[in-house]
Structure formats: C-alpha cells, structure tokens
C-alpha cells in the first residue's frame, strides 16, 4: 500500500433546477496538493441527473474557478466550478457566473444571508403543533427558550469552518422569527463575493447534516405575521467610495427605478410573498430609497450622506434569501454601468 498522501478535492457546482439552482458536489482524489485553482483539473459529471443535459448526450464539464481549504476533512479542499458544455462550446445556459462582468468597477459586496434551520419539517424551536410565542424576543436573542442550543452550536461552528476556508464571514445573529438566523459575507470583486457566498452556503448545508437539520433558504417559509428571509446586498464601487456626489447618486437611483422589474426578476423566487410593504420591506411593485429606512428598496446609511458627500456604500434590501448571488451582482453591475459620473 502506498504511503504517499492523498488529497480530497470537493468539486462544487450549481445544477440546472428552477427557479433557483441547488448545490451539487463530488470528490476527486489526487496525489498532489493544489497550490492554486490552476492545479485543479477540469472534470465532468452526468448532466442528465441535474437538469443540465439529456440522457443521450449527458456529459457536462466542470471548470474550476476558485479554491478553498476544507478544514473539516483531512487533506481537503473545496473547488468552486462553472458548468460548461462539452467540446469547448462555452458556458452552460445554467451558468450565471459567466454573466457577471469581469470589469466590475472595483465592486465591494456585503451579503446578509438570512435562513431558517429546520428539523422534522418545521423551524427549530417550533412546538409539535401550532406556533411559538409571537416575534419579539428572538432577534439577537439569548437563552434556550429564544434560540435553543443546537442552533447556536451550528452557527458558531459554521463561523470557524468559513474562516478556515478563507471566507470573510463578518458576523452572525439570531433573526426576528424563531429558528431564523443570519450570517454576513464580505468580499472585494463581484465573482469572488458570489463564489464565497455559495461556498458558505455549501458549508452550512453540509455541516447541518451531522445534526439532522436542514437549511431552509425560501424567502417566506412561514406564512402569516412572521418575517421572511432576505439577502440584503450592500455594495459600493470605486466611484461610489472615492467620488460619489448627490448628482451621481440621484442618476443611479433613477436607473434603479427604471430597471426595478429587471432587478426583481434577478432577486429570487416568490419575492411577492416577502416584499409586501410589511416586515421591513417595500412593496414588490414599487421602488424608493431613504436614509436609515429599512422599509425602503435601497437603504442609505447615515455615513453615506454625512457632510452631503453622498459617498460610500448602499444597501439593496430587495434580494431574497434564495436568490443566486451571481444573478444579483450581474444585474447590479448592468444597471450601474449605464450611469456615468
């Protein structure tokens, strides 16, 4: 038996399911540790099992685009991949990473990923039948009756796993509904931000397996007077950070208003259930913005308007928790690119 070490490369990709993709992965064993994504070979998979090909012509190609250390496995690595068509035919139609512009204007992104932890078909902490006490004590809550113990353990361990992978997870908190949580990811560069978010999601899903817990990404899994789940997207560009100005800001907001329907189309399924004008949201068919207004489409931080500078970052509160980060950032960049200083 060979004593040479072996390395586990977990190839991660997005399938072709609608309205939003699922994460898929499989392990490749290699004899040399990769130093960069260039050391990860192109691989393939059966696209007929992932809604990405027909059975009579099922080969799809995995093209590595990002590499992460995986502290949960000995000699482990995570390899984020784009799906391509065989025979050098380019990106697969389900590959929305390929729609994100390479010239992103120095985009910095902060995603706020909300989600529910589920067990036995209901959020953690919900009684066998009916509902727990109304919302109020759960947001940033402490204590078993508010957040339980398994949930706290899961989210704390998820922080460490993400940090080990080199992902800039900047914070977590219990959210407004019982069983609902949030983590925040920051990255510089549109593709990197979206890659990091998908890998962070993957790590959470995989970590929950050992606890018999599911992650519910849907934006409104509990109907009624319970908060939905969003993925608020904080963004800035070189121009917004370095120059800004009220005139440019107003032109930018006019463009966001003009393309509000296109943004909603990219911001996740069933958003009409969440964007109702209640629970800190604006109605899905309207666009507005306001300083510190969590009921607006775009929230403007006080720091942005300090001294009438109109400089810094903005928060788009419309993307929902199930949205594809690649689609969100592709649409943001397309709108921003049309506005000149």
C-alpha positions as CSV (number, residue, x, y, z in Angstrom):
1,X,0.0,0.0,0.0
2,X,1.3,3.4,-0.9
3,X,2.3,5.7,1.9
4,X,2.0,8.8,-0.3
5,X,-0.6,11.3,1.0
6,X,-3.8,11.7,-0.9
7,X,-5.8,14.9,-1.2
8,X,-9.6,15.3,-1.4
9,X,-10.8,17.9,-3.9
10,X,-14.6,18.5,-3.4
11,X,-15.8,19.9,-6.7
12,X,-18.9,22.1,-6.1
13,X,-21.2,23.4,-8.8
14,X,-24.8,24.6,-9.3
15,X,-27.3,22.5,-11.1
16,X,-30.0,23.4,-13.6
17,X,-33.1,23.3,-11.4
18,X,-35.5,26.1,-11.5
19,X,-36.4,28.7,-10.2
20,X,-33.0,28.7,-8.5
21,X,-30.2,26.1,-8.5
22,X,-29.2,23.6,-5.9
23,X,-25.6,22.9,-4.9
24,X,-24.0,19.7,-6.0
25,X,-20.6,18.2,-5.2
26,X,-18.4,15.2,-5.7
27,X,-14.9,14.2,-4.6
28,X,-11.8,13.8,-6.7
29,X,-8.8,12.1,-5.1
30,X,-5.4,13.4,-6.2
31,X,-1.8,12.7,-5.2
32,X,-0.6,16.4,-5.1
33,X,-2.0,19.2,-3.0
34,X,-3.2,22.1,-5.2
35,X,-1.5,25.4,-4.7
36,X,-4.0,27.3,-6.7
37,X,-7.1,26.8,-8.8
38,X,-4.8,26.2,-11.8
39,X,-3.7,22.9,-10.2
40,X,-7.3,21.6,-10.2
41,X,-8.0,19.6,-13.4
42,X,-11.1,20.1,-15.5
43,X,-13.6,17.3,-14.6
44,X,-17.1,16.2,-15.7
45,X,-20.4,14.9,-14.5
46,X,-23.7,13.5,-15.7
47,X,-25.9,16.5,-16.5
48,X,-28.9,14.3,-17.2
49,X,-29.2,13.9,-13.4
50,X,-29.0,17.6,-12.6
51,X,-31.4,19.1,-15.2
52,X,-28.5,20.2,-17.4
53,X,-28.4,17.6,-20.2
54,X,-30.4,14.8,-21.9
55,X,-29.6,11.2,-21.2
56,X,-28.5,10.6,-24.8
57,X,-25.9,13.4,-24.6
58,X,-25.3,13.8,-20.9
59,X,-21.7,15.0,-20.4
60,X,-21.2,18.3,-18.8
61,X,-17.8,19.9,-17.9
62,X,-16.7,21.3,-14.5
63,X,-14.2,24.2,-14.9
64,X,-12.6,25.1,-11.6
65,X,-12.7,28.8,-10.8
66,X,-12.0,29.1,-7.0
67,X,-10.1,27.0,-4.5
68,X,-10.7,26.9,-0.7
69,X,-9.1,24.8,2.1
70,X,-11.5,22.5,3.8
71,X,-10.7,22.1,7.5
72,X,-13.5,19.5,8.0
73,X,-11.6,16.9,6.0
74,X,-8.1,15.6,6.3
75,X,-6.2,17.0,3.2
76,X,-9.4,18.5,2.0
77,X,-10.1,21.3,-0.5
78,X,-13.2,22.8,-2.0
79,X,-13.2,23.6,-5.7
80,X,-15.9,26.0,-6.9
81,X,-16.7,25.3,-10.5
82,X,-18.5,26.7,-13.5
83,X,-20.5,24.3,-15.6
84,X,-19.5,24.3,-19.3
85,X,-20.8,22.5,-22.4
86,X,-18.6,19.7,-23.8
87,X,-16.4,20.0,-26.8
88,X,-15.3,23.6,-25.9
89,X,-18.7,25.0,-26.5
90,X,-18.5,27.5,-23.7
91,X,-20.6,28.2,-20.6
92,X,-23.7,26.1,-20.0
93,X,-27.0,28.0,-20.1
94,X,-27.4,27.4,-16.4
95,X,-24.0,29.1,-15.7
96,X,-24.9,32.5,-14.4
97,X,-21.4,33.2,-13.1
98,X,-20.5,33.6,-16.8
99,X,-22.9,36.6,-17.0
100,X,-21.1,38.6,-14.3
101,X,-19.0,41.3,-15.9
102,X,-15.2,40.9,-15.4
103,X,-14.9,44.7,-15.2
104,X,-16.9,45.3,-12.0
105,X,-15.7,48.9,-11.3
106,X,-14.0,47.8,-8.1
107,X,-17.2,46.4,-6.6
108,X,-17.2,45.5,-2.9
109,X,-20.1,43.4,-1.7
110,X,-21.5,42.6,1.7
111,X,-24.2,39.9,1.6
112,X,-26.6,39.4,4.6
113,X,-27.8,35.8,4.3
114,X,-30.9,35.0,6.3
115,X,-32.3,31.5,6.5
116,X,-34.2,29.1,8.8
117,X,-32.9,26.0,10.4
118,X,-35.5,23.2,10.1
119,X,-35.9,19.8,11.8
120,X,-38.8,17.4,11.2
121,X,-40.5,19.8,8.8
122,X,-40.6,22.9,11.0
123,X,-38.3,25.6,12.2
124,X,-36.1,24.7,15.2
125,X,-37.9,25.7,18.4
126,X,-41.4,25.4,17.0
127,X,-43.8,23.3,19.0
128,X,-45.2,20.0,17.7
129,X,-48.3,21.8,16.6
130,X,-49.1,25.4,16.2
131,X,-46.7,28.3,16.7
132,X,-44.4,29.6,19.4
133,X,-44.8,33.0,21.1
134,X,-45.0,35.9,18.6
135,X,-41.9,37.7,17.3
136,X,-40.2,40.0,19.7
137,X,-37.6,38.2,21.8
138,X,-35.9,36.2,19.1
139,X,-34.0,38.8,17.2
140,X,-30.4,38.8,18.6
141,X,-31.9,36.7,21.4
142,X,-30.1,34.8,24.1
143,X,-31.3,31.8,26.1
144,X,-32.6,28.4,25.3
145,X,-36.3,29.5,25.1
146,X,-35.3,32.0,22.4
147,X,-32.6,30.3,20.3
148,X,-32.2,26.8,21.6
149,X,-28.9,25.0,21.9
150,X,-28.4,23.1,18.6
151,X,-28.8,26.2,16.5
152,X,-26.3,28.2,18.5
153,X,-23.8,25.3,18.2
154,X,-24.3,25.0,14.4
155,X,-23.9,28.7,13.6
156,X,-20.9,29.1,15.9
157,X,-19.1,26.1,14.2
158,X,-20.1,27.5,10.8
159,X,-18.1,30.7,11.5
160,X,-15.0,28.7,12.2
161,X,-15.4,26.5,9.1
162,X,-15.8,29.5,6.9
163,X,-12.8,31.3,8.4
164,X,-10.7,28.2,7.9
165,X,-11.7,28.3,4.2
166,X,-10.5,31.9,3.9
167,X,-14.1,33.3,3.6
168,X,-14.6,36.7,5.2
169,X,-17.7,35.9,7.3
170,X,-18.1,39.1,9.3
171,X,-20.9,38.3,11.7
172,X,-23.9,36.2,12.7
173,X,-27.1,36.8,14.7
174,X,-30.4,35.2,15.5
175,X,-33.1,36.8,13.4
176,X,-36.6,38.1,14.0
177,X,-38.5,34.8,13.6
178,X,-37.9,31.8,15.8
179,X,-35.5,29.4,14.1
180,X,-34.2,32.1,11.8
181,X,-30.6,33.2,11.6
182,X,-28.3,35.3,9.5
183,X,-24.6,35.4,8.5
184,X,-22.8,38.2,6.7
185,X,-20.1,37.7,4.0
186,X,-17.8,40.5,2.7
187,X,-15.6,40.3,-0.4
188,X,-13.9,42.5,-2.9
189,X,-14.9,41.6,-6.5
190,X,-18.2,40.5,-7.9
191,X,-17.3,37.0,-8.8
192,X,-15.3,36.4,-5.6
193,X,-18.2,37.7,-3.5
194,X,-20.7,35.3,-5.1
195,X,-18.2,32.4,-5.1
196,X,-17.7,32.9,-1.3
197,X,-21.4,33.1,-0.6
198,X,-22.1,29.9,-2.5
199,X,-19.3,28.1,-0.7
200,X,-20.5,29.5,2.7
201,X,-24.0,28.1,1.9
202,X,-22.5,24.8,0.9
203,X,-20.5,24.5,4.1
204,X,-23.6,25.3,6.2
205,X,-25.7,22.7,4.4
206,X,-23.0,20.1,4.8
207,X,-22.4,20.9,8.4
208,X,-26.0,20.6,9.3
209,X,-26.1,17.0,8.0
210,X,-24.5,15.7,11.2
211,X,-27.2,17.3,13.3
212,X,-30.1,16.0,11.3
213,X,-31.0,19.6,10.5
214,X,-32.0,21.2,7.2
215,X,-31.4,24.7,6.0
216,X,-34.5,26.4,4.5
217,X,-33.5,29.2,2.1
218,X,-37.0,30.1,0.9
219,X,-37.9,33.7,1.4
220,X,-41.2,33.1,3.2
221,X,-41.4,29.5,4.5
222,X,-43.9,30.5,7.3
223,X,-46.9,32.4,6.1
224,X,-48.6,35.0,8.3
225,X,-47.2,37.5,10.7
226,X,-43.6,36.2,10.6
227,X,-40.7,37.9,9.0
228,X,-39.5,36.5,5.7
229,X,-35.8,35.9,4.8
230,X,-33.8,38.3,2.7
231,X,-30.2,38.5,1.4
232,X,-29.7,42.3,1.7
233,X,-26.9,43.3,-0.6
234,X,-24.5,46.1,0.4
235,X,-22.4,47.4,-2.4
236,X,-20.0,50.1,-3.4
237,X,-17.8,50.8,-6.4
238,X,-14.6,52.8,-6.8
239,X,-16.8,55.7,-8.0
240,X,-19.2,55.5,-5.0
241,X,-16.4,55.2,-2.5
242,X,-14.0,57.7,-3.9
243,X,-16.1,60.4,-5.6
244,X,-19.8,59.9,-5.1
245,X,-21.8,63.1,-5.1
246,X,-25.5,63.9,-5.0
247,X,-25.9,64.3,-8.7
248,X,-24.4,60.9,-9.5
249,X,-26.4,59.3,-6.7
250,X,-29.7,60.6,-8.0
251,X,-28.9,59.4,-11.5
252,X,-28.0,56.0,-10.1
253,X,-31.3,55.8,-8.2
254,X,-33.2,56.8,-11.3
255,X,-31.6,53.9,-13.1
256,X,-32.5,51.5,-10.3
257,X,-36.1,52.8,-10.6
258,X,-36.1,52.4,-14.3
259,X,-35.0,48.8,-14.1
260,X,-36.9,47.8,-10.9
261,X,-38.7,44.9,-12.7
262,X,-35.4,43.5,-14.1
263,X,-33.9,43.7,-10.6
264,X,-36.9,41.9,-9.0
265,X,-36.6,39.2,-11.7
266,X,-33.0,38.5,-10.6
267,X,-33.6,38.8,-6.9
268,X,-35.1,35.4,-6.1
269,X,-38.4,33.4,-6.4
270,X,-41.6,34.1,-4.6
271,X,-40.5,37.6,-3.6
272,X,-44.1,38.8,-3.8
273,X,-44.6,36.8,-0.6
274,X,-41.9,38.8,1.2
275,X,-41.9,42.2,-0.4
276,X,-45.4,43.2,0.8
277,X,-44.6,46.6,2.4
278,X,-44.7,45.0,5.8
279,X,-42.0,43.4,8.0
280,X,-39.3,46.0,6.9
281,X,-39.9,45.7,3.2
282,X,-41.1,47.9,0.3
283,X,-43.9,46.5,-1.9
284,X,-42.6,44.5,-4.8
285,X,-44.0,46.8,-7.5
286,X,-42.5,50.0,-6.0
287,X,-39.0,51.5,-5.7
288,X,-37.9,54.0,-3.2
289,X,-34.9,54.9,-1.1
290,X,-34.3,56.6,2.2
291,X,-31.8,57.3,4.9
292,X,-31.8,54.6,7.5
293,X,-35.2,53.4,6.1
294,X,-35.4,49.6,6.4
295,X,-38.8,49.7,4.7
296,X,-37.2,51.1,1.5
297,X,-35.9,49.3,-1.6
298,X,-32.5,51.0,-1.1
299,X,-31.4,51.9,2.5
300,X,-28.9,54.8,2.6
301,X,-26.6,54.7,5.6
302,X,-26.2,57.9,7.6
303,X,-22.4,57.7,6.8
304,X,-23.2,58.0,3.1
305,X,-24.9,61.4,3.3
306,X,-22.7,62.8,6.1
307,X,-21.5,66.2,5.0
308,X,-23.6,65.9,1.8
309,X,-20.8,63.7,0.4
310,X,-23.1,61.0,-0.9
311,X,-20.2,58.7,-0.8
312,X,-19.7,55.1,0.5
313,X,-22.0,52.1,0.2
314,X,-25.7,51.4,-0.3
315,X,-27.9,48.6,0.8
316,X,-30.3,46.9,-1.7
317,X,-32.9,45.3,0.6
318,X,-34.9,43.5,-2.2
319,X,-32.8,40.4,-2.9
320,X,-34.2,37.4,-1.1
321,X,-32.6,34.6,0.8
322,X,-32.9,32.0,-2.0
323,X,-31.5,34.3,-4.8
324,X,-28.5,33.4,-6.8
325,X,-25.7,35.8,-5.9
326,X,-24.4,35.6,-9.5
327,X,-27.7,36.9,-10.8
328,X,-27.9,39.6,-8.2
329,X,-24.5,41.0,-9.0
330,X,-24.8,40.7,-12.7
331,X,-28.0,42.8,-12.6
332,X,-26.4,45.3,-10.2
333,X,-23.4,45.8,-12.4
334,X,-25.5,46.1,-15.6
335,X,-27.5,48.9,-14.0
336,X,-24.5,50.7,-12.5
337,X,-22.6,50.5,-15.8
338,X,-25.3,52.6,-17.5
339,X,-24.8,55.6,-15.2
340,X,-21.9,58.0,-15.8
341,X,-20.5,60.3,-13.2
